[in-house]
Amino acid sequence: MERVAVIGSSMTQFGQRDEWVLELLSEAGLACLDDAGVGAADVDHLYVSNMASGEFEGQTGIMNALAQDIDATPAYTQRVDQTSSSGGAGIYAAWQSVASGASEMTLLVGGEKMTHRTTGEATDVIASLTHPVEYKHGVTLPSFAGLTARHYLDRFDAPRESLGKVAVKNHKNGVDNPHAQFRKEVDLETVLESPIVADPLRLYDFCPITDGSAALLLCPESVAQEYTDEYAVITGIDGATDTHVVHEREDPTVMGGVVESGEGAYEMSGREPDDIDVAELHDMFTILEFLQMEGLGFAEQGEAWELVEEGETERDGELPINTSGGLKSKGHPLGASGVAQGVEIYEQLVGEAGARQVEADVGLCCNVGGFGNCVITTIMEAAQ
């Protein structure tokens, strides 16, 4: 099986946008093709990562409409919905389409339009991914996050400030991301004194509601070499699930889907946690950065907070995490978030991350659906 390469990327401005989802997808898709110097007519497969265009906009069939809008017909199209991990699932689907030999040029575009709905309406759409029994009792993802954070802090004797420092770090990184929703630093006092949402988590422990789109272009490595010497290769990728009912998990501080998908990606790539130079993690809530760090082997259970306190996850630390600003600062347009993680890792590996650039030959991104219900972990490496 020939290795699968990434040869182009793009990301729209994230935040509150006037455009609807199809316009956002078109913007990112065309920019990605332009970045790679590939014509739309050369696209064999077109995948669209999107969770809820029907629920948010009443718009379905967006993958077919996008093919027409960017002049990619008669490319095969498919919409990929895996809740908030739709973007990562899209990377997996696009990788499979190329790795299987079915496509020599696959365009992946992820996007969501959310901000035209009220916070309550958007939260209700997102909460629909929970188990029906949990949903009936009014359980939302923020409440799961608050309960888990309280348990984690008490069980592992972690200071509340350590969660706040995740938000401070990611906001600081987001300042240098021209596409981020929030390009402003916040101090620890501001985070810790912001309004309570789900105790002990406060407003600045949560990511925002966001409009936006991101795209990646994938092809066999031999085809990539016809276009450029600067590309990345997906050397490891895997997906996994955990119990849909969160309270049925043996340990609420362990995300089984993160552990399993991480192990699969490491095995495929022949890499280990110590080989990763930069990582993008799904910080929908600050506590999730801790849980993913531990599930992916970057820290022992209950010790991720210590690495944060020591500055190891800062941009100049031993393992920079969320150099893009993460979902916390960059924003979280559901279907686009996992793709945008891939964009950041790709740009770091090919040296196109601008002021965010770190030294990196191997990068990892982990995209989480729900509260760890489904997870995709991807490892990319710079072309040698």
C-alpha positions in Angstrom: 0.0 0.0 0.0 1.4 3.4 -1.0 1.8 6.0 1.6 -0.8 8.8 1.7 0.4 12.4 1.5 -1.1 15.7 2.3 -0.1 18.4 -0.3 -2.5 21.3 0.4 -4.4 23.0 3.2 -6.6 25.9 4.0 -8.7 27.4 6.7 -11.3 30.2 6.6 -11.5 32.9 9.2 -13.2 31.2 12.3 -15.8 33.2 14.3 -19.1 34.8 13.6 -19.5 34.8 9.8 -22.3 36.2 7.6 -21.9 33.3 5.1 -23.8 30.1 5.2 -22.2 26.7 5.4 -22.0 26.0 1.7 -20.3 29.3 1.1 -17.8 28.6 3.9 -17.1 25.1 2.4 -16.5 26.6 -1.0 -14.1 29.2 0.3 -12.0 26.6 2.1 -12.2 24.0 -0.7 -11.1 26.4 -3.5 -8.3 27.9 -1.3 -7.0 24.4 -0.6 -6.9 23.4 -4.3 -5.1 26.7 -5.0 -2.6 26.1 -2.2 -1.7 22.8 -3.8 -1.8 24.0 -7.4 -4.4 21.3 -8.3 -7.5 21.9 -10.5 -11.0 21.0 -9.3 -11.4 18.7 -12.3 -8.5 16.5 -10.9 -10.5 15.7 -7.7 -11.7 12.1 -7.7 -13.3 12.0 -4.3 -14.8 14.9 -2.3 -15.6 14.4 1.4 -17.5 16.9 3.5 -17.2 16.7 7.3 -20.3 18.2 8.9 -22.3 17.4 11.9 -25.6 19.3 11.7 -26.2 21.4 8.6 -29.7 20.0 8.6 -30.4 20.9 12.2 -28.6 24.3 12.1 -29.7 25.5 8.7 -32.2 23.1 7.3 -29.6 22.4 4.5 -28.8 18.8 3.4 -27.0 17.4 0.4 -24.2 19.9 1.0 -21.5 17.5 -0.4 -23.2 17.4 -3.8 -23.9 21.1 -3.9 -20.2 21.8 -3.0 -19.0 19.6 -5.9 -21.0 21.8 -8.3 -20.0 25.1 -6.6 -16.3 24.4 -6.9 -16.6 22.7 -10.3 -15.5 19.3 -9.1 -18.2 17.2 -10.8 -18.3 14.3 -11.5 -16.2 13.5 -8.4 -17.7 11.0 -5.9 -19.0 12.8 -2.9 -19.8 11.8 0.7 -20.8 13.6 3.9 -19.0 12.4 7.0 -20.9 12.9 10.3 -19.3 11.7 13.5 -20.7 14.5 15.8 -17.9 16.8 17.0 -15.2 14.4 15.6 -16.6 14.6 12.1 -13.4 16.3 11.0 -11.1 13.6 12.2 -13.5 11.0 10.8 -13.2 12.9 7.5 -9.4 12.6 7.6 -9.8 8.8 8.2 -12.3 8.5 5.3 -10.1 10.6 2.9 -7.0 8.5 3.9 -8.9 5.3 3.2 -10.1 6.5 -0.2 -6.5 7.1 -1.3 -4.9 4.2 0.6 -7.3 1.8 -1.0 -6.4 3.0 -4.5 -9.9 4.2 -5.2 -8.8 7.8 -5.5 -5.6 9.6 -6.7 -6.8 13.0 -5.5 -9.2 13.4 -2.5 -10.3 16.8 -1.2 -11.6 16.9 2.3 -13.5 20.0 3.5 -15.0 20.4 6.9 -17.4 23.1 8.0 -20.2 24.3 10.2 -22.5 27.3 10.5 -23.7 27.8 14.1 -23.7 31.4 15.3 -27.0 32.4 13.8 -28.6 30.2 16.5 -28.9 31.2 20.2 -26.5 29.6 22.7 -29.4 27.5 24.0 -30.4 26.3 20.6 -26.8 25.4 19.6 -26.3 23.6 22.9 -29.4 21.6 22.4 -28.3 20.5 18.9 -24.9 19.4 20.3 -26.6 17.7 23.3 -28.6 15.5 20.9 -25.5 13.4 20.5 -25.8 12.1 24.1 -27.6 9.0 25.0 -31.4 9.5 24.9 -31.7 8.7 28.6 -29.0 11.3 29.5 -30.6 13.8 27.1 -34.0 13.3 28.7 -32.6 14.2 32.1 -31.1 17.4 30.7 -27.5 16.2 30.7 -25.3 18.3 28.4 -21.6 18.0 27.5 -20.7 20.9 29.8 -22.2 19.1 32.7 -20.2 16.0 32.0 -17.1 18.2 31.8 -17.8 19.8 35.2 -18.4 16.5 36.9 -15.3 15.0 35.4 -13.1 18.0 36.3 -14.3 18.0 39.9 -13.5 14.3 40.2 -10.1 14.7 38.5 -9.0 17.7 40.7 -10.1 15.9 43.9 -8.7 12.4 43.0 -5.3 13.6 41.8 -4.9 16.5 44.1 -4.5 18.9 41.1 -4.8 22.6 41.7 -7.7 24.4 40.0 -5.2 26.8 38.5 -3.7 24.1 36.3 -6.9 24.0 34.2 -6.9 27.8 34.0 -3.3 27.6 32.7 -4.5 25.5 29.7 -6.9 28.3 28.7 -4.2 30.9 29.2 -1.7 28.9 27.0 -4.2 28.3 24.2 -5.3 31.9 24.1 -1.7 33.0 23.9 -1.1 30.7 21.0 -4.2 31.9 19.3 -2.9 35.4 19.1 -0.5 34.3 16.4 -3.2 32.4 14.4 -4.7 34.8 11.8 -7.7 32.6 11.4 -8.6 32.2 15.1 -11.8 33.4 16.6 -10.3 34.9 19.7 -6.9 36.5 19.1 -6.4 37.9 22.6 -4.4 36.8 25.6 -6.1 36.3 28.9 -4.5 36.1 32.3 -5.1 33.4 35.0 -7.1 35.8 37.2 -9.5 36.5 34.4 -10.0 32.8 33.7 -10.5 31.9 37.4 -12.9 34.8 38.0 -15.1 34.3 34.9 -18.7 33.1 35.5 -19.3 29.5 36.6 -20.8 27.3 33.9 -20.5 23.8 35.4 -18.6 23.9 38.7 -15.6 23.9 38.9 -15.4 25.0 35.2 -16.0 28.6 34.3 -16.6 30.5 31.1 -13.0 30.5 30.0 -12.7 26.7 30.4 -15.0 26.3 27.4 -14.6 26.8 23.7 -16.9 29.2 21.8 -19.7 28.6 19.2 -18.2 29.1 15.8 -18.7 29.4 12.1 -15.9 28.2 9.8 -14.4 25.7 7.4 -11.0 24.0 6.8 -9.7 21.7 4.1 -6.9 19.2 3.3 -5.9 17.6 0.0 -4.7 14.0 0.0 -3.1 11.9 -2.7 -0.6 9.0 -3.0 3.0 9.9 -2.2 4.1 9.3 -5.8 1.5 11.8 -7.0 2.5 14.3 -4.3 6.1 14.3 -5.6 4.8 15.4 -9.0 3.5 18.6 -7.4 5.9 19.5 -4.6 8.9 18.5 -2.4 7.2 19.9 0.7 4.4 17.7 1.9 3.4 15.6 4.9 2.6 11.9 5.1 -0.1 10.3 7.2 1.9 7.4 8.7 -0.6 6.4 11.4 -4.4 6.8 11.8 -7.1 4.9 13.8 -10.5 5.5 15.2 -12.3 4.0 18.2 -15.4 4.3 20.4 -16.2 4.2 24.1 -19.5 3.6 25.9 -22.2 5.9 24.7 -23.6 6.2 28.2 -20.8 8.0 30.0 -21.6 6.8 33.6 -21.1 3.2 32.5 -17.4 3.7 32.1 -15.2 2.1 34.6 -13.1 5.2 35.2 -14.5 8.6 34.2 -11.0 10.0 33.9 -10.0 7.5 31.2 -11.2 8.0 27.6 -11.1 4.6 26.2 -11.5 5.8 22.6 -8.5 8.1 23.0 -6.4 5.2 24.4 -7.4 2.7 21.7 -7.2 5.1 18.7 -3.8 6.4 19.9 -2.4 2.9 20.3 -3.6 2.0 16.8 -2.0 5.1 15.3 1.2 4.6 17.1 1.4 0.9 16.0 0.7 1.8 12.3 3.3 4.6 12.3 5.9 2.7 14.3 6.1 5.7 16.6 5.8 6.2 20.4 4.5 9.1 22.5 8.1 10.4 22.9 8.5 10.7 19.1 5.7 13.3 18.8 7.1 16.9 18.4 3.8 18.8 18.3 0.1 17.9 19.0 -3.3 19.3 18.5 -5.8 18.0 21.1 -9.6 18.5 21.3 -9.8 21.1 24.1 -13.6 21.7 23.9 -13.2 21.9 27.7 -9.9 22.5 29.4 -10.2 19.2 31.3 -10.2 17.3 28.0 -6.6 18.4 27.3 -5.5 16.6 30.5 -7.5 13.4 29.7 -6.1 13.2 26.1 -2.5 13.9 27.2 -2.8 10.9 29.6 -4.7 8.7 27.1 -2.1 9.3 24.4 0.8 8.5 26.7 2.2 12.0 27.0 1.7 11.8 30.8 0.9 9.1 33.4 -2.7 9.1 34.7 -3.3 12.0 37.0 -0.1 13.8 36.1 -0.9 15.8 33.0 -1.6 18.9 35.1 2.0 18.7 36.3 3.4 19.1 32.8 1.1 22.1 32.3 2.4 23.6 35.6 6.0 23.0 34.4 5.4 24.7 31.1 6.1 21.6 29.1 3.1 22.1 26.8 3.9 25.7 25.9 5.1 26.6 22.4 8.7 26.5 23.6 8.2 23.5 25.8 9.2 19.9 25.4 5.8 19.0 23.7 3.9 22.0 22.3 0.2 21.3 22.5 -2.4 23.3 20.5 -0.1 25.7 18.8 -3.1 26.8 16.7 -4.8 28.1 19.9 -6.9 24.9 20.1 -10.7 24.9 20.0 -10.5 27.2 23.0 -9.1 30.2 21.1 -9.3 29.2 17.4 -13.0 28.2 17.8 -15.0 25.0 17.3 -17.1 24.8 14.1 -18.1 21.2 14.8 -17.4 19.6 11.4 -14.3 21.7 10.7 -12.5 21.3 14.0 -10.8 18.0 13.3 -9.8 19.1 9.8 -8.4 22.3 11.2 -6.3 20.2 13.6 -4.9 18.5 10.6 -4.2 21.8 8.9 -2.2 23.0 11.9 -0.1 19.8 12.0 0.5 19.8 8.3 1.6 23.5 8.3 3.9 22.8 11.2 5.5 19.9 9.4 6.1 21.8 6.1 7.3 25.0 7.9 4.3 27.2 7.0 3.0 27.9 10.6 4.4 31.5 10.6 4.8 32.9 14.1 3.5 29.7 15.6 6.2 27.6 14.0 8.0 25.0 16.2 10.7 22.5 15.3 8.7 19.4 14.3 9.1 16.3 12.1 6.3 14.3 13.6 2.9 15.6 14.7 -0.3 14.2 16.1 -3.9 15.3 16.2 -6.7 13.8 18.3 -10.4 14.7 17.5 -13.0 13.7 20.1 -16.7 13.2 19.5 -19.1 13.9 22.3 -17.5 13.2 25.7 -15.1 10.6 24.3 -17.9 8.6 22.6 -15.8 8.4 19.4 -12.2 9.4 18.7 -9.8 9.6 15.7 -6.1 10.0 16.2 -3.8 10.8 13.3 0.0 10.9 13.1 1.7 12.9 10.3 5.4 13.1 9.4 7.3 15.6 7.2 8.4 14.1 3.9 11.9 12.8 4.0 
